[in-house]
């Protein structure tokens, strides 16, 4: 594994999922970090079975913000609520 630009982070998992993942990693003779990295790469690339969704990177590259700053998370959520409530 290339050790340049490695980020250490903390994630929250339900204990049963953590136990299953830990046992799975041991059975496959790999690490939990590797499993998480592979899973994220797989989802981001959109390579999961039956998916017709575009990958996140494809979607991000297709956005035309016309020089504006992207909306904040709060603004996106507010718009989501307005749409959901039919306003």
HTML snippet that shows the backbone in 3Dmol.js (N, CA, C, O; Angstrom):
<script src="https://3Dmol.org/build/3Dmol-min.js"></script>
<div id="view" style="width:600px;height:400px;position:relative"></div>
<script>
const pdb = `
ATOM      1  N   UNK A   1       0.842  -1.182   0.000  1.00  0.00           N
ATOM      2  CA  UNK A   1       0.000   0.000   0.000  1.00  0.00           C
ATOM      3  C   UNK A   1       0.883   1.240   0.000  1.00  0.00           C
ATOM      4  O   UNK A   1       1.860   1.312   0.747  1.00  0.00           O
ATOM      5  N   UNK A   2       0.545   2.205  -0.828  1.00  0.00           N
ATOM      6  CA  UNK A   2       1.260   3.466  -0.904  1.00  0.00           C
ATOM      7  C   UNK A   2       0.927   4.285   0.342  1.00  0.00           C
ATOM      8  O   UNK A   2      -0.247   4.552   0.601  1.00  0.00           O
ATOM      9  N   UNK A   3       1.922   4.684   1.109  1.00  0.00           N
ATOM     10  CA  UNK A   3       1.687   5.379   2.373  1.00  0.00           C
ATOM     11  C   UNK A   3       1.667   6.899   2.232  1.00  0.00           C
ATOM     12  O   UNK A   3       1.600   7.601   3.241  1.00  0.00           O
ATOM     13  N   UNK A   4       1.722   7.422   1.019  1.00  0.00           N
ATOM     14  CA  UNK A   4       1.639   8.863   0.867  1.00  0.00           C
ATOM     15  C   UNK A   4       0.190   9.299   0.999  1.00  0.00           C
ATOM     16  O   UNK A   4      -0.716   8.630   0.502  1.00  0.00           O
ATOM     17  N   UNK A   5      -0.017  10.397   1.654  1.00  0.00           N
ATOM     18  CA  UNK A   5      -1.332  10.986   1.839  1.00  0.00           C
ATOM     19  C   UNK A   5      -2.345  10.039   2.468  1.00  0.00           C
ATOM     20  O   UNK A   5      -3.505  10.010   2.055  1.00  0.00           O
ATOM     21  N   UNK A   6      -1.925   9.274   3.450  1.00  0.00           N
ATOM     22  CA  UNK A   6      -2.835   8.394   4.183  1.00  0.00           C
ATOM     23  C   UNK A   6      -3.501   9.220   5.274  1.00  0.00           C
ATOM     24  O   UNK A   6      -2.830   9.929   6.024  1.00  0.00           O
ATOM     25  N   UNK A   7      -4.813   9.127   5.357  1.00  0.00           N
ATOM     26  CA  UNK A   7      -5.583   9.848   6.367  1.00  0.00           C
ATOM     27  C   UNK A   7      -6.086   8.856   7.403  1.00  0.00           C
ATOM     28  O   UNK A   7      -6.670   7.829   7.059  1.00  0.00           O
ATOM     29  N   UNK A   8      -5.860   9.162   8.652  1.00  0.00           N
ATOM     30  CA  UNK A   8      -6.412   8.354   9.741  1.00  0.00           C
ATOM     31  C   UNK A   8      -7.722   9.011  10.163  1.00  0.00           C
ATOM     32  O   UNK A   8      -7.796  10.232  10.301  1.00  0.00           O
ATOM     33  N   UNK A   9      -8.740   8.204  10.364  1.00  0.00           N
ATOM     34  CA  UNK A   9     -10.033   8.751  10.735  1.00  0.00           C
ATOM     35  C   UNK A   9     -10.731   7.789  11.683  1.00  0.00           C
ATOM     36  O   UNK A   9     -10.267   6.671  11.908  1.00  0.00           O
ATOM     37  N   UNK A  10     -11.819   8.228  12.219  1.00  0.00           N
ATOM     38  CA  UNK A  10     -12.616   7.421  13.129  1.00  0.00           C
ATOM     39  C   UNK A  10     -14.000   7.256  12.506  1.00  0.00           C
ATOM     40  O   UNK A  10     -14.594   8.234  12.053  1.00  0.00           O
ATOM     41  N   UNK A  11     -14.512   6.041  12.481  1.00  0.00           N
ATOM     42  CA  UNK A  11     -15.851   5.813  11.968  1.00  0.00           C
ATOM     43  C   UNK A  11     -16.695   5.162  13.060  1.00  0.00           C
ATOM     44  O   UNK A  11     -16.163   4.573  14.001  1.00  0.00           O
ATOM     45  N   UNK A  12     -17.990   5.275  12.927  1.00  0.00           N
ATOM     46  CA  UNK A  12     -18.909   4.683  13.886  1.00  0.00           C
ATOM     47  C   UNK A  12     -19.675   3.571  13.201  1.00  0.00           C
ATOM     48  O   UNK A  12     -20.294   3.783  12.159  1.00  0.00           O
ATOM     49  N   UNK A  13     -19.631   2.378  13.793  1.00  0.00           N
ATOM     50  CA  UNK A  13     -20.319   1.212  13.256  1.00  0.00           C
ATOM     51  C   UNK A  13     -21.113   0.543  14.365  1.00  0.00           C
ATOM     52  O   UNK A  13     -20.708   0.578  15.527  1.00  0.00           O
ATOM     53  N   UNK A  14     -22.239  -0.063  14.019  1.00  0.00           N
ATOM     54  CA  UNK A  14     -22.923  -0.885  15.020  1.00  0.00           C
ATOM     55  C   UNK A  14     -22.004  -2.054  15.401  1.00  0.00           C
ATOM     56  O   UNK A  14     -21.301  -2.595  14.547  1.00  0.00           O
ATOM     57  N   UNK A  15     -22.010  -2.433  16.651  1.00  0.00           N
ATOM     58  CA  UNK A  15     -21.086  -3.481  17.103  1.00  0.00           C
ATOM     59  C   UNK A  15     -21.236  -4.791  16.333  1.00  0.00           C
ATOM     60  O   UNK A  15     -20.220  -5.402  15.999  1.00  0.00           O
ATOM     61  N   UNK A  16     -22.455  -5.255  16.034  1.00  0.00           N
ATOM     62  CA  UNK A  16     -22.550  -6.511  15.269  1.00  0.00           C
ATOM     63  C   UNK A  16     -21.882  -6.417  13.891  1.00  0.00           C
ATOM     64  O   UNK A  16     -21.262  -7.381  13.442  1.00  0.00           O
ATOM     65  N   UNK A  17     -22.000  -5.278  13.226  1.00  0.00           N
ATOM     66  CA  UNK A  17     -21.355  -5.102  11.927  1.00  0.00           C
ATOM     67  C   UNK A  17     -19.840  -5.088  12.082  1.00  0.00           C
ATOM     68  O   UNK A  17     -19.125  -5.679  11.273  1.00  0.00           O
ATOM     69  N   UNK A  18     -19.355  -4.421  13.109  1.00  0.00           N
ATOM     70  CA  UNK A  18     -17.917  -4.375  13.374  1.00  0.00           C
ATOM     71  C   UNK A  18     -17.384  -5.782  13.613  1.00  0.00           C
ATOM     72  O   UNK A  18     -16.334  -6.150  13.085  1.00  0.00           O
ATOM     73  N   UNK A  19     -18.112  -6.573  14.414  1.00  0.00           N
ATOM     74  CA  UNK A  19     -17.691  -7.947  14.698  1.00  0.00           C
ATOM     75  C   UNK A  19     -17.644  -8.781  13.417  1.00  0.00           C
ATOM     76  O   UNK A  19     -16.685  -9.516  13.182  1.00  0.00           O
ATOM     77  N   UNK A  20     -18.689  -8.662  12.591  1.00  0.00           N
ATOM     78  CA  UNK A  20     -18.731  -9.410  11.333  1.00  0.00           C
ATOM     79  C   UNK A  20     -17.579  -9.004  10.421  1.00  0.00           C
ATOM     80  O   UNK A  20     -16.918  -9.855   9.825  1.00  0.00           O
ATOM     81  N   UNK A  21     -17.344  -7.703  10.317  1.00  0.00           N
ATOM     82  CA  UNK A  21     -16.280  -7.200   9.445  1.00  0.00           C
ATOM     83  C   UNK A  21     -14.911  -7.663   9.940  1.00  0.00           C
ATOM     84  O   UNK A  21     -14.055  -8.045   9.143  1.00  0.00           O
ATOM     85  N   UNK A  22     -14.713  -7.630  11.230  1.00  0.00           N
ATOM     86  CA  UNK A  22     -13.440  -8.057  11.823  1.00  0.00           C
ATOM     87  C   UNK A  22     -13.182  -9.542  11.545  1.00  0.00           C
ATOM     88  O   UNK A  22     -12.074  -9.935  11.180  1.00  0.00           O
ATOM     89  N   UNK A  23     -14.228 -10.358  11.725  1.00  0.00           N
ATOM     90  CA  UNK A  23     -14.092 -11.789  11.461  1.00  0.00           C
ATOM     91  C   UNK A  23     -13.876 -12.064   9.970  1.00  0.00           C
ATOM     92  O   UNK A  23     -13.075 -12.923   9.602  1.00  0.00           O
ATOM     93  N   UNK A  24     -14.595 -11.328   9.117  1.00  0.00           N
ATOM     94  CA  UNK A  24     -14.445 -11.485   7.672  1.00  0.00           C
ATOM     95  C   UNK A  24     -13.023 -11.138   7.252  1.00  0.00           C
ATOM     96  O   UNK A  24     -12.405 -11.860   6.471  1.00  0.00           O
ATOM     97  N   UNK A  25     -12.507 -10.024   7.777  1.00  0.00           N
ATOM     98  CA  UNK A  25     -11.142  -9.601   7.440  1.00  0.00           C
ATOM     99  C   UNK A  25     -10.138 -10.668   7.879  1.00  0.00           C
ATOM    100  O   UNK A  25      -9.203 -10.978   7.139  1.00  0.00           O
ATOM    101  N   UNK A  26     -10.320 -11.227   9.066  1.00  0.00           N
ATOM    102  CA  UNK A  26      -9.405 -12.260   9.556  1.00  0.00           C
ATOM    103  C   UNK A  26      -9.471 -13.495   8.657  1.00  0.00           C
ATOM    104  O   UNK A  26      -8.443 -14.090   8.333  1.00  0.00           O
ATOM    105  N   UNK A  27     -10.681 -13.874   8.257  1.00  0.00           N
ATOM    106  CA  UNK A  27     -10.839 -15.049   7.397  1.00  0.00           C
ATOM    107  C   UNK A  27     -10.187 -14.837   6.034  1.00  0.00           C
ATOM    108  O   UNK A  27      -9.673 -15.780   5.433  1.00  0.00           O
ATOM    109  N   UNK A  28     -10.208 -13.606   5.552  1.00  0.00           N
ATOM    110  CA  UNK A  28      -9.606 -13.281   4.250  1.00  0.00           C
ATOM    111  C   UNK A  28      -8.137 -12.891   4.370  1.00  0.00           C
ATOM    112  O   UNK A  28      -7.490 -12.564   3.375  1.00  0.00           O
ATOM    113  N   UNK A  29      -7.611 -12.928   5.607  1.00  0.00           N
ATOM    114  CA  UNK A  29      -6.215 -12.579   5.886  1.00  0.00           C
ATOM    115  C   UNK A  29      -5.887 -11.175   5.389  1.00  0.00           C
ATOM    116  O   UNK A  29      -4.879 -10.957   4.717  1.00  0.00           O
ATOM    117  N   UNK A  30      -6.750 -10.238   5.731  1.00  0.00           N
ATOM    118  CA  UNK A  30      -6.538  -8.835   5.372  1.00  0.00           C
ATOM    119  C   UNK A  30      -6.903  -7.979   6.578  1.00  0.00           C
ATOM    120  O   UNK A  30      -7.187  -8.504   7.655  1.00  0.00           O
ATOM    121  N   UNK A  31      -6.895  -6.688   6.401  1.00  0.00           N
ATOM    122  CA  UNK A  31      -7.210  -5.777   7.502  1.00  0.00           C
ATOM    123  C   UNK A  31      -8.586  -5.157   7.312  1.00  0.00           C
ATOM    124  O   UNK A  31      -9.124  -5.117   6.205  1.00  0.00           O
ATOM    125  N   UNK A  32      -9.133  -4.682   8.403  1.00  0.00           N
ATOM    126  CA  UNK A  32     -10.401  -3.977   8.343  1.00  0.00           C
ATOM    127  C   UNK A  32     -10.260  -2.694   7.519  1.00  0.00           C
ATOM    128  O   UNK A  32     -11.172  -2.321   6.782  1.00  0.00           O
ATOM    129  N   UNK A  33      -9.131  -2.035   7.646  1.00  0.00           N
ATOM    130  CA  UNK A  33      -8.879  -0.823   6.852  1.00  0.00           C
ATOM    131  C   UNK A  33      -8.926  -1.123   5.363  1.00  0.00           C
ATOM    132  O   UNK A  33      -9.498  -0.355   4.590  1.00  0.00           O
ATOM    133  N   UNK A  34      -8.325  -2.240   4.957  1.00  0.00           N
ATOM    134  CA  UNK A  34      -8.327  -2.610   3.550  1.00  0.00           C
ATOM    135  C   UNK A  34      -9.746  -2.888   3.066  1.00  0.00           C
ATOM    136  O   UNK A  34     -10.124  -2.457   1.976  1.00  0.00           O
ATOM    137  N   UNK A  35     -10.536  -3.605   3.869  1.00  0.00           N
ATOM    138  CA  UNK A  35     -11.921  -3.896   3.491  1.00  0.00           C
ATOM    139  C   UNK A  35     -12.721  -2.611   3.302  1.00  0.00           C
ATOM    140  O   UNK A  35     -13.466  -2.477   2.331  1.00  0.00           O
ATOM    141  N   UNK A  36     -12.569  -1.676   4.218  1.00  0.00           N
ATOM    142  CA  UNK A  36     -13.298  -0.404   4.126  1.00  0.00           C
ATOM    143  C   UNK A  36     -12.850   0.374   2.899  1.00  0.00           C
ATOM    144  O   UNK A  36     -13.681   0.917   2.172  1.00  0.00           O
ATOM    145  N   UNK A  37     -11.541   0.433   2.663  1.00  0.00           N
ATOM    146  CA  UNK A  37     -11.017   1.144   1.499  1.00  0.00           C
ATOM    147  C   UNK A  37     -11.563   0.536   0.204  1.00  0.00           C
ATOM    148  O   UNK A  37     -12.017   1.261  -0.682  1.00  0.00           O
ATOM    149  N   UNK A  38     -11.519  -0.780   0.099  1.00  0.00           N
ATOM    150  CA  UNK A  38     -12.027  -1.458  -1.100  1.00  0.00           C
ATOM    151  C   UNK A  38     -13.524  -1.220  -1.276  1.00  0.00           C
ATOM    152  O   UNK A  38     -13.989  -0.978  -2.390  1.00  0.00           O
ATOM    153  N   UNK A  39     -14.273  -1.287  -0.186  1.00  0.00           N
ATOM    154  CA  UNK A  39     -15.712  -1.057  -0.260  1.00  0.00           C
ATOM    155  C   UNK A  39     -16.045   0.355  -0.718  1.00  0.00           C
ATOM    156  O   UNK A  39     -16.941   0.551  -1.539  1.00  0.00           O
ATOM    157  N   UNK A  40     -15.334   1.323  -0.196  1.00  0.00           N
ATOM    158  CA  UNK A  40     -15.565   2.710  -0.602  1.00  0.00           C
ATOM    159  C   UNK A  40     -15.200   2.920  -2.064  1.00  0.00           C
ATOM    160  O   UNK A  40     -15.945   3.564  -2.803  1.00  0.00           O
ATOM    161  N   UNK A  41     -14.067   2.385  -2.486  1.00  0.00           N
ATOM    162  CA  UNK A  41     -13.667   2.526  -3.885  1.00  0.00           C
ATOM    163  C   UNK A  41     -14.710   1.892  -4.803  1.00  0.00           C
ATOM    164  O   UNK A  41     -15.042   2.445  -5.851  1.00  0.00           O
ATOM    165  N   UNK A  42     -15.211   0.755  -4.410  1.00  0.00           N
ATOM    166  CA  UNK A  42     -16.206   0.046  -5.207  1.00  0.00           C
ATOM    167  C   UNK A  42     -17.486   0.873  -5.346  1.00  0.00           C
ATOM    168  O   UNK A  42     -18.038   0.988  -6.440  1.00  0.00           O
ATOM    169  N   UNK A  43     -17.954   1.446  -4.239  1.00  0.00           N
ATOM    170  CA  UNK A  43     -19.177   2.249  -4.274  1.00  0.00           C
ATOM    171  C   UNK A  43     -18.980   3.556  -5.041  1.00  0.00           C
ATOM    172  O   UNK A  43     -19.839   3.950  -5.829  1.00  0.00           O
ATOM    173  N   UNK A  44     -17.870   4.214  -4.816  1.00  0.00           N
ATOM    174  CA  UNK A  44     -17.620   5.496  -5.476  1.00  0.00           C
ATOM    175  C   UNK A  44     -17.504   5.321  -6.982  1.00  0.00           C
ATOM    176  O   UNK A  44     -17.980   6.162  -7.743  1.00  0.00           O
ATOM    177  N   UNK A  45     -16.883   4.251  -7.411  1.00  0.00           N
ATOM    178  CA  UNK A  45     -16.750   3.993  -8.838  1.00  0.00           C
ATOM    179  C   UNK A  45     -18.063   3.549  -9.457  1.00  0.00           C
ATOM    180  O   UNK A  45     -18.185   3.524 -10.682  1.00  0.00           O
ATOM    181  N   UNK A  46     -19.044   3.201  -8.646  1.00  0.00           N
ATOM    182  CA  UNK A  46     -20.334   2.778  -9.166  1.00  0.00           C
ATOM    183  C   UNK A  46     -20.298   1.385  -9.763  1.00  0.00           C
ATOM    184  O   UNK A  46     -21.102   1.052 -10.634  1.00  0.00           O
ATOM    185  N   UNK A  47     -19.366   0.575  -9.293  1.00  0.00           N
ATOM    186  CA  UNK A  47     -19.204  -0.759  -9.864  1.00  0.00           C
ATOM    187  C   UNK A  47     -20.001  -1.827  -9.125  1.00  0.00           C
ATOM    188  O   UNK A  47     -19.642  -3.003  -9.190  1.00  0.00           O
ATOM    189  N   UNK A  48     -21.045  -1.466  -8.444  1.00  0.00           N
ATOM    190  CA  UNK A  48     -21.817  -2.496  -7.761  1.00  0.00           C
ATOM    191  C   UNK A  48     -22.879  -3.044  -8.701  1.00  0.00           C
ATOM    192  O   UNK A  48     -23.362  -2.338  -9.587  1.00  0.00           O
ATOM    193  N   UNK A  49     -23.242  -4.319  -8.501  1.00  0.00           N
ATOM    194  CA  UNK A  49     -24.121  -5.045  -9.429  1.00  0.00           C
ATOM    195  C   UNK A  49     -25.456  -4.359  -9.636  1.00  0.00           C
ATOM    196  O   UNK A  49     -26.069  -3.863  -8.691  1.00  0.00           O
ATOM    197  N   UNK A  50     -25.894  -4.338 -10.871  1.00  0.00           N
ATOM    198  CA  UNK A  50     -27.221  -3.838 -11.200  1.00  0.00           C
ATOM    199  C   UNK A  50     -27.362  -2.336 -11.131  1.00  0.00           C
ATOM    200  O   UNK A  50     -28.465  -1.813 -11.284  1.00  0.00           O
ATOM    201  N   UNK A  51     -26.274  -1.634 -10.906  1.00  0.00           N
ATOM    202  CA  UNK A  51     -26.375  -0.190 -10.740  1.00  0.00           C
ATOM    203  C   UNK A  51     -26.341   0.516 -12.083  1.00  0.00           C
ATOM    204  O   UNK A  51     -25.500   0.230 -12.935  1.00  0.00           O
ATOM    205  N   UNK A  52     -27.268   1.440 -12.254  1.00  0.00           N
ATOM    206  CA  UNK A  52     -27.236   2.303 -13.428  1.00  0.00           C
ATOM    207  C   UNK A  52     -26.895   3.728 -12.997  1.00  0.00           C
ATOM    208  O   UNK A  52     -26.936   4.658 -13.801  1.00  0.00           O
ATOM    209  N   UNK A  53     -26.558   3.884 -11.718  1.00  0.00           N
ATOM    210  CA  UNK A  53     -26.197   5.199 -11.191  1.00  0.00           C
ATOM    211  C   UNK A  53     -24.813   5.588 -11.678  1.00  0.00           C
ATOM    212  O   UNK A  53     -23.970   4.732 -11.947  1.00  0.00           O
ATOM    213  N   UNK A  54     -24.592   6.874 -11.784  1.00  0.00           N
ATOM    214  CA  UNK A  54     -23.274   7.370 -12.147  1.00  0.00           C
ATOM    215  C   UNK A  54     -22.407   7.414 -10.899  1.00  0.00           C
ATOM    216  O   UNK A  54     -22.913   7.557  -9.786  1.00  0.00           O
ATOM    217  N   UNK A  55     -21.128   7.294 -11.085  1.00  0.00           N
ATOM    218  CA  UNK A  55     -20.243   7.400  -9.938  1.00  0.00           C
ATOM    219  C   UNK A  55     -20.243   8.836  -9.427  1.00  0.00           C
ATOM    220  O   UNK A  55     -20.562   9.772 -10.160  1.00  0.00           O
ATOM    221  N   UNK A  56     -19.885   8.987  -8.179  1.00  0.00           N
ATOM    222  CA  UNK A  56     -19.826  10.307  -7.557  1.00  0.00           C
ATOM    223  C   UNK A  56     -18.894  11.223  -8.326  1.00  0.00           C
ATOM    224  O   UNK A  56     -19.210  12.394  -8.536  1.00  0.00           O
ATOM    225  N   UNK A  57     -17.751  10.705  -8.747  1.00  0.00           N
ATOM    226  CA  UNK A  57     -16.786  11.550  -9.448  1.00  0.00           C
ATOM    227  C   UNK A  57     -17.315  11.997 -10.803  1.00  0.00           C
ATOM    228  O   UNK A  57     -17.036  13.117 -11.230  1.00  0.00           O
ATOM    229  N   UNK A  58     -18.066  11.149 -11.484  1.00  0.00           N
ATOM    230  CA  UNK A  58     -18.670  11.555 -12.754  1.00  0.00           C
ATOM    231  C   UNK A  58     -19.687  12.665 -12.515  1.00  0.00           C
ATOM    232  O   UNK A  58     -19.725  13.647 -13.256  1.00  0.00           O
ATOM    233  N   UNK A  59     -20.511  12.510 -11.480  1.00  0.00           N
ATOM    234  CA  UNK A  59     -21.511  13.528 -11.175  1.00  0.00           C
ATOM    235  C   UNK A  59     -20.856  14.848 -10.790  1.00  0.00           C
ATOM    236  O   UNK A  59     -21.280  15.912 -11.241  1.00  0.00           O
ATOM    237  N   UNK A  60     -19.828  14.779  -9.963  1.00  0.00           N
ATOM    238  CA  UNK A  60     -19.154  15.998  -9.524  1.00  0.00           C
ATOM    239  C   UNK A  60     -18.536  16.720 -10.703  1.00  0.00           C
ATOM    240  O   UNK A  60     -18.559  17.950 -10.754  1.00  0.00           O
ATOM    241  N   UNK A  61     -17.985  15.982 -11.650  1.00  0.00           N
ATOM    242  CA  UNK A  61     -17.371  16.598 -12.818  1.00  0.00           C
ATOM    243  C   UNK A  61     -18.381  17.197 -13.776  1.00  0.00           C
ATOM    244  O   UNK A  61     -18.018  18.028 -14.609  1.00  0.00           O
ATOM    245  N   UNK A  62     -19.645  16.795 -13.678  1.00  0.00           N
ATOM    246  CA  UNK A  62     -20.657  17.281 -14.608  1.00  0.00           C
ATOM    247  C   UNK A  62     -21.390  18.525 -14.094  1.00  0.00           C
ATOM    248  O   UNK A  62     -22.216  19.092 -14.809  1.00  0.00           O
ATOM    249  N   UNK A  63     -21.100  18.945 -12.884  1.00  0.00           N
ATOM    250  CA  UNK A  63     -21.776  20.119 -12.333  1.00  0.00           C
ATOM    251  C   UNK A  63     -21.194  21.390 -12.915  1.00  0.00           C
ATOM    252  O   UNK A  63     -19.976  21.567 -12.954  1.00  0.00           O
ATOM    253  N   UNK A  64     -22.074  22.280 -13.369  1.00  0.00           N
ATOM    254  CA  UNK A  64     -21.638  23.580 -13.872  1.00  0.00           C
ATOM    255  C   UNK A  64     -22.155  24.632 -12.910  1.00  0.00           C
ATOM    256  O   UNK A  64     -23.333  24.987 -12.950  1.00  0.00           O
ATOM    257  N   UNK A  65     -21.290  25.129 -12.052  1.00  0.00           N
ATOM    258  CA  UNK A  65     -21.694  26.107 -11.044  1.00  0.00           C
ATOM    259  C   UNK A  65     -21.596  27.540 -11.552  1.00  0.00           C
ATOM    260  O   UNK A  65     -21.902  28.478 -10.815  1.00  0.00           O
ATOM    261  N   UNK A  66     -21.175  27.719 -12.793  1.00  0.00           N
ATOM    262  CA  UNK A  66     -21.064  29.038 -13.425  1.00  0.00           C
ATOM    263  C   UNK A  66     -20.266  30.020 -12.556  1.00  0.00           C
ATOM    264  O   UNK A  66     -20.635  31.185 -12.409  1.00  0.00           O
ATOM    265  N   UNK A  67     -19.173  29.521 -11.989  1.00  0.00           N
ATOM    266  CA  UNK A  67     -18.293  30.370 -11.195  1.00  0.00           C
ATOM    267  C   UNK A  67     -18.760  30.628  -9.773  1.00  0.00           C
ATOM    268  O   UNK A  67     -18.061  31.296  -9.012  1.00  0.00           O
ATOM    269  N   UNK A  68     -19.923  30.115  -9.398  1.00  0.00           N
ATOM    270  CA  UNK A  68     -20.427  30.327  -8.038  1.00  0.00           C
ATOM    271  C   UNK A  68     -19.833  29.295  -7.090  1.00  0.00           C
ATOM    272  O   UNK A  68     -19.356  28.239  -7.507  1.00  0.00           O
ATOM    273  N   UNK A  69     -19.873  29.627  -5.805  1.00  0.00           N
ATOM    274  CA  UNK A  69     -19.466  28.668  -4.781  1.00  0.00           C
ATOM    275  C   UNK A  69     -20.534  27.587  -4.679  1.00  0.00           C
ATOM    276  O   UNK A  69     -21.717  27.882  -4.848  1.00  0.00           O
ATOM    277  N   UNK A  70     -20.148  26.351  -4.409  1.00  0.00           N
ATOM    278  CA  UNK A  70     -21.165  25.309  -4.236  1.00  0.00           C
ATOM    279  C   UNK A  70     -21.999  25.592  -2.987  1.00  0.00           C
ATOM    280  O   UNK A  70     -21.510  26.228  -2.053  1.00  0.00           O
ATOM    281  N   UNK A  71     -23.248  25.130  -2.960  1.00  0.00           N
ATOM    282  CA  UNK A  71     -24.090  25.389  -1.787  1.00  0.00           C
ATOM    283  C   UNK A  71     -23.552  24.650  -0.567  1.00  0.00           C
ATOM    284  O   UNK A  71     -22.876  23.627  -0.682  1.00  0.00           O
ATOM    285  N   UNK A  72     -23.869  25.194   0.598  1.00  0.00           N
ATOM    286  CA  UNK A  72     -23.459  24.542   1.830  1.00  0.00           C
ATOM    287  C   UNK A  72     -24.372  23.357   2.099  1.00  0.00           C
ATOM    288  O   UNK A  72     -25.428  23.215   1.482  1.00  0.00           O
ATOM    289  N   UNK A  73     -23.956  22.528   3.011  1.00  0.00           N
ATOM    290  CA  UNK A  73     -24.778  21.378   3.390  1.00  0.00           C
ATOM    291  C   UNK A  73     -26.128  21.837   3.923  1.00  0.00           C
ATOM    292  O   UNK A  73     -27.153  21.229   3.614  1.00  0.00           O
ATOM    293  N   UNK A  74     -26.143  22.907   4.723  1.00  0.00           N
ATOM    294  CA  UNK A  74     -27.388  23.440   5.280  1.00  0.00           C
ATOM    295  C   UNK A  74     -28.319  23.923   4.176  1.00  0.00           C
ATOM    296  O   UNK A  74     -29.529  23.705   4.245  1.00  0.00           O
ATOM    297  N   UNK A  75     -27.767  24.577   3.161  1.00  0.00           N
ATOM    298  CA  UNK A  75     -28.587  25.052   2.041  1.00  0.00           C
ATOM    299  C   UNK A  75     -29.178  23.889   1.247  1.00  0.00           C
ATOM    300  O   UNK A  75     -30.338  23.935   0.837  1.00  0.00           O
ATOM    301  N   UNK A  76     -28.385  22.862   1.037  1.00  0.00           N
ATOM    302  CA  UNK A  76     -28.876  21.687   0.319  1.00  0.00           C
ATOM    303  C   UNK A  76     -30.007  21.033   1.105  1.00  0.00           C
ATOM    304  O   UNK A  76     -31.025  20.649   0.530  1.00  0.00           O
ATOM    305  N   UNK A  77     -29.831  20.906   2.409  1.00  0.00           N
ATOM    306  CA  UNK A  77     -30.851  20.283   3.248  1.00  0.00           C
ATOM    307  C   UNK A  77     -32.126  21.120   3.266  1.00  0.00           C
ATOM    308  O   UNK A  77     -33.229  20.575   3.220  1.00  0.00           O
ATOM    309  N   UNK A  78     -31.979  22.433   3.333  1.00  0.00           N
ATOM    310  CA  UNK A  78     -33.144  23.324   3.319  1.00  0.00           C
ATOM    311  C   UNK A  78     -33.929  23.161   2.020  1.00  0.00           C
ATOM    312  O   UNK A  78     -35.159  23.107   2.040  1.00  0.00           O
ATOM    313  N   UNK A  79     -33.229  23.084   0.898  1.00  0.00           N
ATOM    314  CA  UNK A  79     -33.892  22.867  -0.388  1.00  0.00           C
ATOM    315  C   UNK A  79     -34.579  21.508  -0.431  1.00  0.00           C
ATOM    316  O   UNK A  79     -35.671  21.373  -0.982  1.00  0.00           O
ATOM    317  N   UNK A  80     -33.939  20.514   0.147  1.00  0.00           N
ATOM    318  CA  UNK A  80     -34.527  19.176   0.204  1.00  0.00           C
ATOM    319  C   UNK A  80     -35.840  19.219   0.984  1.00  0.00           C
ATOM    320  O   UNK A  80     -36.839  18.641   0.556  1.00  0.00           O
ATOM    321  N   UNK A  81     -35.838  19.897   2.117  1.00  0.00           N
ATOM    322  CA  UNK A  81     -37.049  19.995   2.935  1.00  0.00           C
ATOM    323  C   UNK A  81     -38.155  20.740   2.206  1.00  0.00           C
ATOM    324  O   UNK A  81     -39.317  20.340   2.267  1.00  0.00           O
ATOM    325  N   UNK A  82     -37.803  21.823   1.515  1.00  0.00           N
ATOM    326  CA  UNK A  82     -38.791  22.577   0.750  1.00  0.00           C
ATOM    327  C   UNK A  82     -39.430  21.690  -0.324  1.00  0.00           C
ATOM    328  O   UNK A  82     -40.648  21.686  -0.498  1.00  0.00           O
ATOM    329  N   UNK A  83     -38.588  20.941  -1.037  1.00  0.00           N
ATOM    330  CA  UNK A  83     -39.072  20.042  -2.077  1.00  0.00           C
ATOM    331  C   UNK A  83     -39.963  18.956  -1.492  1.00  0.00           C
ATOM    332  O   UNK A  83     -41.008  18.628  -2.052  1.00  0.00           O
ATOM    333  N   UNK A  84     -39.543  18.406  -0.365  1.00  0.00           N
ATOM    334  CA  UNK A  84     -40.281  17.321   0.270  1.00  0.00           C
ATOM    335  C   UNK A  84     -41.637  17.792   0.774  1.00  0.00           C
ATOM    336  O   UNK A  84     -42.606  17.033   0.756  1.00  0.00           O
ATOM    337  N   UNK A  85     -41.709  19.044   1.224  1.00  0.00           N
ATOM    338  CA  UNK A  85     -42.947  19.594   1.764  1.00  0.00           C
ATOM    339  C   UNK A  85     -43.806  20.237   0.660  1.00  0.00           C
ATOM    340  O   UNK A  85     -44.892  20.752   0.929  1.00  0.00           O
ATOM    341  N   UNK A  86     -43.309  20.199  -0.565  1.00  0.00           N
ATOM    342  CA  UNK A  86     -44.078  20.716  -1.691  1.00  0.00           C
ATOM    343  C   UNK A  86     -44.144  22.221  -1.784  1.00  0.00           C
ATOM    344  O   UNK A  86     -45.125  22.778  -2.277  1.00  0.00           O
ATOM    345  N   UNK A  87     -43.103  22.880  -1.311  1.00  0.00           N
ATOM    346  CA  UNK A  87     -43.082  24.353  -1.360  1.00  0.00           C
ATOM    347  C   UNK A  87     -42.285  24.846  -2.519  1.00  0.00           C
ATOM    348  O   UNK A  87     -42.162  26.056  -2.713  1.00  0.00           O
TER     349      UNK A  87
END
`;
const viewer = $3Dmol.createViewer("view");
viewer.addModel(pdb, "pdb");
viewer.setStyle({}, {cartoon: {color: "spectrum"}});
viewer.zoomTo();
viewer.render();
</script>
